[in-house]
């Protein structure tokens, strides 16, 4: 939402998949939904982790 407000476009919070990816692990149910902002954050995190390591 912060990127949307800074740029004035609602692109970064739009969902990339029609439905969330569901993973069931015994009692725990995990649902993943990807947005452009989450993918940018994932790439940036991996970059900094690999750069430091």
PyMOL Python script that loads the backbone (N, CA, C, O; Angstrom):
from pymol import cmd

cmd.read_pdbstr("""\
ATOM      1  N   UNK A   1       0.805  -1.185   0.000  1.00  0.00           N
ATOM      2  CA  UNK A   1       0.000   0.000   0.000  1.00  0.00           C
ATOM      3  C   UNK A   1       0.856   1.261   0.000  1.00  0.00           C
ATOM      4  O   UNK A   1       0.459   2.284  -0.558  1.00  0.00           O
ATOM      5  N   UNK A   2       2.012   1.190   0.616  1.00  0.00           N
ATOM      6  CA  UNK A   2       2.876   2.369   0.649  1.00  0.00           C
ATOM      7  C   UNK A   2       3.364   2.703  -0.756  1.00  0.00           C
ATOM      8  O   UNK A   2       3.369   3.868  -1.152  1.00  0.00           O
ATOM      9  N   UNK A   3       3.777   1.674  -1.517  1.00  0.00           N
ATOM     10  CA  UNK A   3       4.221   1.912  -2.893  1.00  0.00           C
ATOM     11  C   UNK A   3       3.082   2.445  -3.754  1.00  0.00           C
ATOM     12  O   UNK A   3       3.300   3.288  -4.624  1.00  0.00           O
ATOM     13  N   UNK A   4       1.875   1.959  -3.514  1.00  0.00           N
ATOM     14  CA  UNK A   4       0.718   2.462  -4.255  1.00  0.00           C
ATOM     15  C   UNK A   4       0.498   3.946  -3.981  1.00  0.00           C
ATOM     16  O   UNK A   4       0.217   4.720  -4.896  1.00  0.00           O
ATOM     17  N   UNK A   5       0.625   4.330  -2.731  1.00  0.00           N
ATOM     18  CA  UNK A   5       0.414   5.741  -2.375  1.00  0.00           C
ATOM     19  C   UNK A   5       1.528   6.633  -2.914  1.00  0.00           C
ATOM     20  O   UNK A   5       1.277   7.762  -3.335  1.00  0.00           O
ATOM     21  N   UNK A   6       2.766   6.119  -2.897  1.00  0.00           N
ATOM     22  CA  UNK A   6       3.885   6.913  -3.405  1.00  0.00           C
ATOM     23  C   UNK A   6       3.798   7.117  -4.914  1.00  0.00           C
ATOM     24  O   UNK A   6       4.068   8.208  -5.416  1.00  0.00           O
ATOM     25  N   UNK A   7       3.418   6.058  -5.633  1.00  0.00           N
ATOM     26  CA  UNK A   7       3.372   6.146  -7.096  1.00  0.00           C
ATOM     27  C   UNK A   7       2.026   6.605  -7.625  1.00  0.00           C
ATOM     28  O   UNK A   7       1.935   7.054  -8.767  1.00  0.00           O
ATOM     29  N   UNK A   8       0.973   6.501  -6.814  1.00  0.00           N
ATOM     30  CA  UNK A   8      -0.355   6.897  -7.263  1.00  0.00           C
ATOM     31  C   UNK A   8      -1.028   5.860  -8.147  1.00  0.00           C
ATOM     32  O   UNK A   8      -2.023   6.156  -8.808  1.00  0.00           O
ATOM     33  N   UNK A   9      -0.489   4.641  -8.162  1.00  0.00           N
ATOM     34  CA  UNK A   9      -1.032   3.559  -8.984  1.00  0.00           C
ATOM     35  C   UNK A   9      -1.325   2.374  -8.066  1.00  0.00           C
ATOM     36  O   UNK A   9      -0.583   2.132  -7.113  1.00  0.00           O
ATOM     37  N   UNK A  10      -2.397   1.636  -8.344  1.00  0.00           N
ATOM     38  CA  UNK A  10      -2.729   0.485  -7.496  1.00  0.00           C
ATOM     39  C   UNK A  10      -2.163  -0.816  -8.053  1.00  0.00           C
ATOM     40  O   UNK A  10      -2.732  -1.884  -7.823  1.00  0.00           O
ATOM     41  N   UNK A  11      -1.060  -0.742  -8.775  1.00  0.00           N
ATOM     42  CA  UNK A  11      -0.448  -1.924  -9.391  1.00  0.00           C
ATOM     43  C   UNK A  11       0.210  -2.835  -8.364  1.00  0.00           C
ATOM     44  O   UNK A  11       0.105  -4.058  -8.464  1.00  0.00           O
ATOM     45  N   UNK A  12       0.880  -2.257  -7.387  1.00  0.00           N
ATOM     46  CA  UNK A  12       1.707  -3.039  -6.474  1.00  0.00           C
ATOM     47  C   UNK A  12       0.903  -3.910  -5.518  1.00  0.00           C
ATOM     48  O   UNK A  12       1.433  -4.897  -5.007  1.00  0.00           O
ATOM     49  N   UNK A  13      -0.351  -3.579  -5.262  1.00  0.00           N
ATOM     50  CA  UNK A  13      -1.152  -4.396  -4.352  1.00  0.00           C
ATOM     51  C   UNK A  13      -2.139  -5.296  -5.084  1.00  0.00           C
ATOM     52  O   UNK A  13      -2.960  -5.951  -4.442  1.00  0.00           O
ATOM     53  N   UNK A  14      -2.079  -5.343  -6.409  1.00  0.00           N
ATOM     54  CA  UNK A  14      -2.979  -6.224  -7.157  1.00  0.00           C
ATOM     55  C   UNK A  14      -2.454  -7.655  -7.101  1.00  0.00           C
ATOM     56  O   UNK A  14      -1.245  -7.891  -7.115  1.00  0.00           O
ATOM     57  N   UNK A  15      -3.374  -8.593  -7.038  1.00  0.00           N
ATOM     58  CA  UNK A  15      -2.999 -10.008  -6.943  1.00  0.00           C
ATOM     59  C   UNK A  15      -2.576 -10.534  -8.301  1.00  0.00           C
ATOM     60  O   UNK A  15      -3.199 -10.214  -9.314  1.00  0.00           O
ATOM     61  N   UNK A  16      -1.516 -11.344  -8.333  1.00  0.00           N
ATOM     62  CA  UNK A  16      -1.016 -11.917  -9.578  1.00  0.00           C
ATOM     63  C   UNK A  16      -1.699 -13.235  -9.927  1.00  0.00           C
ATOM     64  O   UNK A  16      -1.734 -13.623 -11.095  1.00  0.00           O
ATOM     65  N   UNK A  17      -2.235 -13.917  -8.937  1.00  0.00           N
ATOM     66  CA  UNK A  17      -2.898 -15.200  -9.152  1.00  0.00           C
ATOM     67  C   UNK A  17      -4.398 -15.053  -8.914  1.00  0.00           C
ATOM     68  O   UNK A  17      -4.822 -14.217  -8.116  1.00  0.00           O
ATOM     69  N   UNK A  18      -5.195 -15.858  -9.599  1.00  0.00           N
ATOM     70  CA  UNK A  18      -6.650 -15.823  -9.405  1.00  0.00           C
ATOM     71  C   UNK A  18      -7.030 -16.292  -8.007  1.00  0.00           C
ATOM     72  O   UNK A  18      -7.909 -15.712  -7.369  1.00  0.00           O
ATOM     73  N   UNK A  19      -6.364 -17.348  -7.533  1.00  0.00           N
ATOM     74  CA  UNK A  19      -6.646 -17.897  -6.212  1.00  0.00           C
ATOM     75  C   UNK A  19      -5.336 -18.060  -5.442  1.00  0.00           C
ATOM     76  O   UNK A  19      -4.260 -18.178  -6.028  1.00  0.00           O
ATOM     77  N   UNK A  20      -5.454 -18.065  -4.143  1.00  0.00           N
ATOM     78  CA  UNK A  20      -4.271 -18.252  -3.302  1.00  0.00           C
ATOM     79  C   UNK A  20      -3.785 -19.691  -3.404  1.00  0.00           C
ATOM     80  O   UNK A  20      -4.582 -20.611  -3.591  1.00  0.00           O
ATOM     81  N   UNK A  21      -2.482 -19.883  -3.281  1.00  0.00           N
ATOM     82  CA  UNK A  21      -1.896 -21.219  -3.248  1.00  0.00           C
ATOM     83  C   UNK A  21      -2.088 -21.763  -1.838  1.00  0.00           C
ATOM     84  O   UNK A  21      -1.688 -21.129  -0.862  1.00  0.00           O
ATOM     85  N   UNK A  22      -2.696 -22.931  -1.735  1.00  0.00           N
ATOM     86  CA  UNK A  22      -2.986 -23.511  -0.430  1.00  0.00           C
ATOM     87  C   UNK A  22      -2.090 -24.711  -0.172  1.00  0.00           C
ATOM     88  O   UNK A  22      -1.950 -25.600  -1.013  1.00  0.00           O
ATOM     89  N   UNK A  23      -1.490 -24.715   1.007  1.00  0.00           N
ATOM     90  CA  UNK A  23      -0.644 -25.821   1.448  1.00  0.00           C
ATOM     91  C   UNK A  23      -1.170 -26.284   2.799  1.00  0.00           C
ATOM     92  O   UNK A  23      -1.294 -25.485   3.727  1.00  0.00           O
ATOM     93  N   UNK A  24      -1.475 -27.558   2.912  1.00  0.00           N
ATOM     94  CA  UNK A  24      -1.964 -28.100   4.178  1.00  0.00           C
ATOM     95  C   UNK A  24      -0.910 -29.016   4.780  1.00  0.00           C
ATOM     96  O   UNK A  24      -0.519 -30.014   4.175  1.00  0.00           O
ATOM     97  N   UNK A  25      -0.462 -28.670   5.964  1.00  0.00           N
ATOM     98  CA  UNK A  25       0.527 -29.456   6.699  1.00  0.00           C
ATOM     99  C   UNK A  25      -0.111 -29.930   8.001  1.00  0.00           C
ATOM    100  O   UNK A  25      -0.092 -29.220   9.006  1.00  0.00           O
ATOM    101  N   UNK A  26      -0.671 -31.125   7.973  1.00  0.00           N
ATOM    102  CA  UNK A  26      -1.355 -31.713   9.123  1.00  0.00           C
ATOM    103  C   UNK A  26      -2.454 -30.777   9.616  1.00  0.00           C
ATOM    104  O   UNK A  26      -3.520 -30.716   9.002  1.00  0.00           O
ATOM    105  N   UNK A  27      -2.230 -30.054  10.694  1.00  0.00           N
ATOM    106  CA  UNK A  27      -3.255 -29.191  11.273  1.00  0.00           C
ATOM    107  C   UNK A  27      -3.161 -27.768  10.723  1.00  0.00           C
ATOM    108  O   UNK A  27      -4.138 -27.020  10.770  1.00  0.00           O
ATOM    109  N   UNK A  28      -2.005 -27.395  10.210  1.00  0.00           N
ATOM    110  CA  UNK A  28      -1.759 -26.028   9.751  1.00  0.00           C
ATOM    111  C   UNK A  28      -2.114 -25.894   8.275  1.00  0.00           C
ATOM    112  O   UNK A  28      -1.715 -26.715   7.450  1.00  0.00           O
ATOM    113  N   UNK A  29      -2.865 -24.853   7.958  1.00  0.00           N
ATOM    114  CA  UNK A  29      -3.212 -24.561   6.567  1.00  0.00           C
ATOM    115  C   UNK A  29      -2.601 -23.210   6.197  1.00  0.00           C
ATOM    116  O   UNK A  29      -2.860 -22.203   6.857  1.00  0.00           O
ATOM    117  N   UNK A  30      -1.792 -23.195   5.141  1.00  0.00           N
ATOM    118  CA  UNK A  30      -1.106 -21.975   4.713  1.00  0.00           C
ATOM    119  C   UNK A  30      -1.638 -21.562   3.350  1.00  0.00           C
ATOM    120  O   UNK A  30      -1.740 -22.385   2.441  1.00  0.00           O
ATOM    121  N   UNK A  31      -1.974 -20.290   3.211  1.00  0.00           N
ATOM    122  CA  UNK A  31      -2.401 -19.752   1.923  1.00  0.00           C
ATOM    123  C   UNK A  31      -1.441 -18.650   1.507  1.00  0.00           C
ATOM    124  O   UNK A  31      -1.169 -17.734   2.284  1.00  0.00           O
ATOM    125  N   UNK A  32      -0.928 -18.733   0.287  1.00  0.00           N
ATOM    126  CA  UNK A  32       0.005 -17.740  -0.232  1.00  0.00           C
ATOM    127  C   UNK A  32      -0.632 -16.991  -1.389  1.00  0.00           C
ATOM    128  O   UNK A  32      -1.225 -17.602  -2.279  1.00  0.00           O
ATOM    129  N   UNK A  33      -0.515 -15.682  -1.382  1.00  0.00           N
ATOM    130  CA  UNK A  33      -1.000 -14.856  -2.484  1.00  0.00           C
ATOM    131  C   UNK A  33       0.124 -13.888  -2.850  1.00  0.00           C
ATOM    132  O   UNK A  33       0.663 -13.193  -1.989  1.00  0.00           O
ATOM    133  N   UNK A  34       0.464 -13.853  -4.117  1.00  0.00           N
ATOM    134  CA  UNK A  34       1.580 -13.030  -4.569  1.00  0.00           C
ATOM    135  C   UNK A  34       1.092 -11.716  -5.165  1.00  0.00           C
ATOM    136  O   UNK A  34       0.112 -11.674  -5.909  1.00  0.00           O
ATOM    137  N   UNK A  35       1.804 -10.643  -4.819  1.00  0.00           N
ATOM    138  CA  UNK A  35       1.582  -9.328  -5.416  1.00  0.00           C
ATOM    139  C   UNK A  35       2.929  -8.848  -5.962  1.00  0.00           C
ATOM    140  O   UNK A  35       3.972  -9.359  -5.556  1.00  0.00           O
ATOM    141  N   UNK A  36       2.920  -7.888  -6.863  1.00  0.00           N
ATOM    142  CA  UNK A  36       4.201  -7.359  -7.348  1.00  0.00           C
ATOM    143  C   UNK A  36       5.087  -6.833  -6.214  1.00  0.00           C
ATOM    144  O   UNK A  36       6.306  -7.003  -6.250  1.00  0.00           O
ATOM    145  N   UNK A  37       4.486  -6.202  -5.222  1.00  0.00           N
ATOM    146  CA  UNK A  37       5.272  -5.672  -4.103  1.00  0.00           C
ATOM    147  C   UNK A  37       5.913  -6.796  -3.293  1.00  0.00           C
ATOM    148  O   UNK A  37       7.050  -6.659  -2.841  1.00  0.00           O
ATOM    149  N   UNK A  38       5.199  -7.899  -3.106  1.00  0.00           N
ATOM    150  CA  UNK A  38       5.781  -9.011  -2.351  1.00  0.00           C
ATOM    151  C   UNK A  38       6.931  -9.653  -3.115  1.00  0.00           C
ATOM    152  O   UNK A  38       7.912 -10.080  -2.506  1.00  0.00           O
ATOM    153  N   UNK A  39       6.828  -9.728  -4.425  1.00  0.00           N
ATOM    154  CA  UNK A  39       7.919 -10.290  -5.219  1.00  0.00           C
ATOM    155  C   UNK A  39       9.138  -9.376  -5.224  1.00  0.00           C
ATOM    156  O   UNK A  39      10.271  -9.858  -5.199  1.00  0.00           O
ATOM    157  N   UNK A  40       8.921  -8.062  -5.256  1.00  0.00           N
ATOM    158  CA  UNK A  40      10.032  -7.108  -5.167  1.00  0.00           C
ATOM    159  C   UNK A  40      10.731  -7.256  -3.815  1.00  0.00           C
ATOM    160  O   UNK A  40      11.960  -7.246  -3.747  1.00  0.00           O
ATOM    161  N   UNK A  41       9.957  -7.391  -2.750  1.00  0.00           N
ATOM    162  CA  UNK A  41      10.532  -7.588  -1.420  1.00  0.00           C
ATOM    163  C   UNK A  41      11.304  -8.884  -1.305  1.00  0.00           C
ATOM    164  O   UNK A  41      12.361  -8.921  -0.676  1.00  0.00           O
ATOM    165  N   UNK A  42      10.791  -9.949  -1.904  1.00  0.00           N
ATOM    166  CA  UNK A  42      11.479 -11.238  -1.883  1.00  0.00           C
ATOM    167  C   UNK A  42      12.806 -11.171  -2.623  1.00  0.00           C
ATOM    168  O   UNK A  42      13.813 -11.686  -2.138  1.00  0.00           O
ATOM    169  N   UNK A  43      12.817 -10.545  -3.786  1.00  0.00           N
ATOM    170  CA  UNK A  43      14.051 -10.406  -4.566  1.00  0.00           C
ATOM    171  C   UNK A  43      15.064  -9.538  -3.820  1.00  0.00           C
ATOM    172  O   UNK A  43      16.250  -9.868  -3.780  1.00  0.00           O
ATOM    173  N   UNK A  44      14.610  -8.438  -3.233  1.00  0.00           N
ATOM    174  CA  UNK A  44      15.519  -7.563  -2.490  1.00  0.00           C
ATOM    175  C   UNK A  44      16.107  -8.282  -1.277  1.00  0.00           C
ATOM    176  O   UNK A  44      17.296  -8.147  -0.989  1.00  0.00           O
ATOM    177  N   UNK A  45      15.279  -9.041  -0.569  1.00  0.00           N
ATOM    178  CA  UNK A  45      15.762  -9.789   0.591  1.00  0.00           C
ATOM    179  C   UNK A  45      16.797 -10.826   0.190  1.00  0.00           C
ATOM    180  O   UNK A  45      17.843 -10.940   0.828  1.00  0.00           O
ATOM    181  N   UNK A  46      16.513 -11.581  -0.861  1.00  0.00           N
ATOM    182  CA  UNK A  46      17.475 -12.583  -1.331  1.00  0.00           C
ATOM    183  C   UNK A  46      18.779 -11.939  -1.782  1.00  0.00           C
ATOM    184  O   UNK A  46      19.856 -12.488  -1.548  1.00  0.00           O
ATOM    185  N   UNK A  47      18.688 -10.783  -2.424  1.00  0.00           N
ATOM    186  CA  UNK A  47      19.889 -10.075  -2.871  1.00  0.00           C
ATOM    187  C   UNK A  47      20.770  -9.692  -1.682  1.00  0.00           C
ATOM    188  O   UNK A  47      21.978  -9.930  -1.694  1.00  0.00           O
ATOM    189  N   UNK A  48      20.158  -9.099  -0.659  1.00  0.00           N
ATOM    190  CA  UNK A  48      20.942  -8.660   0.494  1.00  0.00           C
ATOM    191  C   UNK A  48      21.492  -9.840   1.294  1.00  0.00           C
ATOM    192  O   UNK A  48      22.599  -9.761   1.826  1.00  0.00           O
ATOM    193  N   UNK A  49      20.739 -10.923   1.385  1.00  0.00           N
ATOM    194  CA  UNK A  49      21.221 -12.104   2.106  1.00  0.00           C
ATOM    195  C   UNK A  49      22.401 -12.722   1.370  1.00  0.00           C
ATOM    196  O   UNK A  49      23.407 -13.069   1.989  1.00  0.00           O
ATOM    197  N   UNK A  50      22.285 -12.861   0.057  1.00  0.00           N
ATOM    198  CA  UNK A  50      23.375 -13.459  -0.709  1.00  0.00           C
ATOM    199  C   UNK A  50      24.584 -12.531  -0.807  1.00  0.00           C
ATOM    200  O   UNK A  50      25.721 -13.000  -0.868  1.00  0.00           O
ATOM    201  N   UNK A  51      24.348 -11.226  -0.823  1.00  0.00           N
ATOM    202  CA  UNK A  51      25.445 -10.261  -0.882  1.00  0.00           C
ATOM    203  C   UNK A  51      26.250 -10.289   0.419  1.00  0.00           C
ATOM    204  O   UNK A  51      27.479 -10.215   0.398  1.00  0.00           O
ATOM    205  N   UNK A  52      25.552 -10.394   1.541  1.00  0.00           N
ATOM    206  CA  UNK A  52      26.228 -10.407   2.832  1.00  0.00           C
ATOM    207  C   UNK A  52      26.939 -11.737   3.080  1.00  0.00           C
ATOM    208  O   UNK A  52      28.003 -11.763   3.700  1.00  0.00           O
ATOM    209  N   UNK A  53      26.359 -12.841   2.601  1.00  0.00           N
ATOM    210  CA  UNK A  53      26.909 -14.178   2.859  1.00  0.00           C
ATOM    211  C   UNK A  53      28.115 -14.428   2.051  1.00  0.00           C
ATOM    212  O   UNK A  53      28.708 -15.503   2.141  1.00  0.00           O
TER     213      UNK A  53
END
""", "prot")
cmd.dss("prot")
cmd.show_as("cartoon", "prot")
cmd.util.cbc("prot")
cmd.orient("prot")
